[in-house]
Amino acid sequence: MKLLLEENVQILEGADDWRDAIRKSTAPLERGNFVTADYKEGIIANVEKLGPYICIAPHVAMPHARPEQGAIKTQIAVTLFRNEVTFTRADAKANLFITLSAADADSHLQVLVKISELLQDADTAAKILQAADAKELYGYFKD
């Protein structure tokens, strides 16, 4: 995927809570100037208002906010938390955070299709969740 740089892939042990997980999963995008510092707080505010809409599949969350909430350039970051993150509902849990910065309404759509195709394969999804390191994790998404 052209919208994923290797430096935006990370594996972390865990997070204090879902808010901390969003902040940590957004950090690579902020470091790369793909989002403003306010972007992560926009995602948190949206989840507080709308519930855990970012939980898109078992073990998978896709944190994102509207472009006007701080997206500068379209890019994704992939963070795998070894310890599961629980959201406001007990059934909303995730280990894999695919954080999206979409600077407009269309540029990220092809990436979303590719991600959904990748995660539909149960064997591949299981391998992603067990990736040994960031380089291996990146390998699943770069092709």
C-alpha positions in Angstrom: 0.0 0.0 0.0 1.4 3.3 -1.0 -0.4 5.0 1.9 1.6 3.1 4.5 5.2 4.0 5.3 7.2 1.4 7.3 8.0 4.0 10.0 4.2 4.2 10.7 4.1 0.5 11.8 4.6 -0.3 15.4 4.0 -3.1 17.9 3.3 -2.1 21.5 2.6 -4.1 24.7 -0.5 -2.3 25.6 -2.2 0.9 26.6 -3.7 2.3 29.8 -7.2 2.5 28.2 -8.8 3.1 24.8 -8.0 6.8 24.9 -4.3 6.1 25.4 -4.4 3.5 22.6 -5.8 6.1 20.2 -3.1 8.6 21.3 -0.4 5.9 20.8 -1.7 4.7 17.5 -1.9 8.2 16.1 1.6 9.2 17.2 3.4 8.0 14.0 1.0 10.1 11.9 1.6 13.1 14.1 5.4 12.6 14.0 5.3 12.5 10.2 3.1 15.6 10.0 0.2 13.8 8.4 -2.1 15.0 11.2 -2.1 17.9 13.7 -1.8 17.3 17.4 -5.5 17.9 17.7 -6.4 14.9 15.5 -6.1 12.3 18.2 -8.4 14.4 20.5 -10.9 14.7 17.7 -11.0 10.9 17.4 -11.4 10.5 21.2 -14.2 13.1 21.2 -16.0 11.3 18.3 -15.8 7.9 20.2 -17.1 9.6 23.4 -20.0 11.0 21.4 -20.8 8.2 19.0 -19.6 5.1 20.8 -16.9 2.7 19.5 -17.8 3.1 15.8 -14.1 2.6 15.1 -14.3 -1.1 16.0 -14.8 -2.5 12.5 -14.1 -6.2 12.9 -13.1 -8.6 15.7 -9.8 -7.4 17.2 -9.6 -4.5 14.7 -10.2 -0.8 15.2 -9.8 1.9 12.6 -9.4 5.2 14.4 -10.2 8.2 12.2 -11.7 11.6 12.3 -13.0 14.1 9.8 -10.5 15.9 7.6 -11.3 19.2 9.3 -10.4 17.7 12.7 -6.7 17.8 11.9 -5.9 15.6 8.9 -3.1 17.2 6.8 -2.2 14.4 4.3 -3.7 11.0 3.6 -1.8 8.2 5.3 -2.3 5.3 7.6 -0.5 4.0 10.6 -0.7 0.4 11.9 -0.3 -0.4 15.6 -0.6 -3.8 17.0 -1.2 -4.0 20.8 -0.2 -7.3 22.3 -2.7 -6.7 25.1 -6.3 -6.2 24.0 -7.8 -2.7 24.3 -11.4 -2.5 25.6 -13.7 0.4 24.6 -16.8 1.8 26.3 -18.7 -1.4 25.5 -17.4 -4.7 26.8 -17.9 -6.3 23.3 -15.9 -3.6 21.6 -12.2 -4.7 21.8 -9.2 -4.5 19.5 -5.6 -5.3 19.3 -4.9 -4.0 15.7 -5.4 -0.3 15.2 -5.3 0.9 11.6 -5.3 4.6 12.1 -6.4 6.6 9.1 -5.7 10.2 8.2 -7.9 11.2 5.2 -7.3 14.7 3.9 -10.3 14.4 1.6 -13.4 12.3 1.0 -11.9 10.0 -1.7 -8.2 9.5 -1.6 -8.3 6.7 1.0 -11.1 4.6 -0.4 -8.9 2.2 -2.4 -6.9 1.6 0.8 -10.0 0.8 2.7 -11.0 -1.8 0.1 -7.5 -3.4 0.3 -7.6 -3.5 4.1 -11.0 -5.1 4.2 -9.9 -7.7 1.6 -6.8 -8.5 3.7 -8.7 -8.9 6.9 -11.5 -11.0 5.4 -9.0 -13.9 5.2 -9.2 -15.4 8.7 -5.8 -17.1 8.4 -4.1 -13.8 7.3 -5.9 -11.9 10.1 -4.7 -14.4 12.7 -1.1 -14.1 11.4 -1.3 -10.3 11.5 -2.3 -10.4 15.2 0.7 -12.7 15.9 3.3 -10.7 14.0 6.7 -11.1 15.6 7.9 -7.6 14.9 7.0 -4.4 13.1 8.8 -5.4 9.9 6.7 -8.6 9.7 3.6 -6.6 10.4 4.5 -4.1 7.7 4.9 -7.0 5.2 1.3 -7.9 5.5 0.1 -4.5 4.5 2.7 -3.4 1.9 1.8 -5.8 -0.8 
